[in-house]
Amino acid sequence: MNLNSTVYKRMPSRDLADDLDRGDDASAALVSVVDQNSGNPSWKLSLPHVCVATVSSFLFGYHLGVVNEPLESISMDLGFAGNTLAEGFVVSMCLGGALIGCLFSGWISDGIGRRRAFQLTALPMILGAFLSASSRSLEGMLFGRFLVGTGMGLGPTVASLYVTEVSPPMVRGTYGSFIQIATCLGLIAALFIGIPVKEVVGWWRVCFWVSAVPAALLALCMEFCAESPHWLYKRGRIGEAEVEFERLLGGSHVKSAMAELSRSDRGDDSESIKYSELFYGRHFRVVFIGTMLFALQQLSGINAVFYFSSAVFRSAGVPSEIANVCVGFANLSGSIIAMLLMDKLGRKILLLGSFLGMAASMGLQVVATTLHHQDSWHVYLSVGGMLLFVLAFALGAGPVPGLLLPEIFPNKIRAKAMALCMSVHWVVNFFVGLLFLRLLEQLGAKMLYSMFASFCLTAAIFVGKNVIETKGKSLQEIEISLLSAV
């Protein structure tokens, strides 16, 4: 039997959809035959497309860390040295832009497609980098950072959607981990590129100029990448969806992939949903799980730990540059291990282990603060606890939510639901960063670390009760199993 997608290229979209819908038994039998005869799709076909998509995550990490080392030089050159409020705005202005970009990411990725959304992501990152690099005033720097932030808010959402939708089921977890690894590499790249900033006058401008290169490459290379077949099918462009499935999975897997899409799509109208529809009805449960996962991820204190790590290392006599490298490599090491285990152990086990490990690490921090006035070794216990916390985070709580949520969201709501969940992530991230030092001052480190440990334990319990395992399942199998449980 010839299952090549060229059989369908001349069929109108709706005719093909009706044809695929004409018999559940026939479709299921066909999928079974295809799976037995041709096995799993080759991971090699989709790999280049995934690698290009993760450039947006590299840029996300780079821009998160690009001002850390050069901030003092920037403040001196632009005339706001000693103004901690202005310095704080330079660091955090991109967060405001990220929230705006994230809020609109659902409309953008559903409206123009995943591929064009990536290219749109690159545009403010290039313009913002140019403005920041050439700025002569604080206002120019802030505007450049805000533009970059809009791209940062759009990029992670589109990357999670795209990687999930173009990856074969048996390597989707591995490919999803590429996003976290690329973010870590971006952070480390920003750290190393910023090293000469104290010796070379004006080097901070080079740090911003450099970021325009990968952004331009993302926009260019996306022109040659596949569009998401799921988005094309959702738009009624069935023939184009088959062509892209053939590019991503191989010709022998096109018919089974289209049959899967048809079965999961049955009963859903093609009209785009409103954001308000995510808060009631059959989709509420998966959206609630998604928003809670991202909220608990941030309430675990991970970004507060990143903010505070330099002070902890300095108390142990470790320079801040070495501290940043240690934290960066702990994050990268955990992400690589997660990549290797994601499709072996599964998402749920990694999430559970990660949150429990983070709770234990915060317990070490509590013990270290309790022994603060007794022995000097409490400093090393604190440093070890912090590195273990970052490592545990990178093993599951960091990479899994961005992979798991596009898997559990039905195709109809996937883009808007991801935008909503990522917006929750940015809002909670903002308030944790805003209130951390104030809470540390009023409650003390022991109480604050205890609160973070409690949130980690709460997250582990939530995962155990609400999260399903998605390892090795197609997106359509996951969607059908979740909706049938409602």
Disulfide bonds with the S-S distance in Angstrom:
none
